[in-house]
């Protein structure tokens, strides 16, 4: 199998020592998200504004989730990795991505009881064959031992692609798009939920999903994504 499918870099395609890894050159270009950032939204700051500092948007428009964290900026090699998982049947990348997410999201992982993935609508799931967010959540559960509640939430209507939409249009697009699966609310009742997704762009999707979880009985919701766009609302091909 190694001869037929040799391990190559997930970023550039060069030979590597193992599968689902990056070569030294690509690894050096990944921009990991480190503090300082907004303690609520996880929005990175250019300058250190002090421990516990909140972004103006988090103060003016508090999100429904408790905290959001992301591992890397959604550009360059990280963007290619997301594309591979999401559109190119590279589910094997989920283990590497989840390991980075554990490092970035230790505080929200420790403050959560169970994991829930942002669901795809059944039409899109059929086209892609798997839900990339669920693959990340499954790997996070394997690493941390936290229960993954697969199938707890559903996307009740097909939403249009978010690409090309502004903030208000994105919010309208996903409003009311999620609900708890019938008969699944007891699995969430009174628990702290960690909502898992691949990319955080404007936050519209995770906010809509968070509201559905809270309506379904969750005590609290934190958010953990693999990547985040550098600027809120920045348009990207894969977000």
Secondary structure, DSSP 4 states (H G I P E B T S, - for coil): -TTTS--BBTTT--B-SSSSB--HHHHTT--B--SSB-TTT-PBPSS---TT---HHHHHS--SSS-EEEEEESSHHHHHHHHHHHHS--GGGHHHHHHHHHHHTHHHHHT-SEEEEPPPPHHHHHHHSS-HHHHHHHHHHHHH-PEE-TTSEEE-SPPPP-TT--HHHHHHHHTT-EEEPTT-GGGTTT-EEEEEEEEESSSHHHHHHHHHHHHTT-SEEEEEEEEE-SSTT---S--
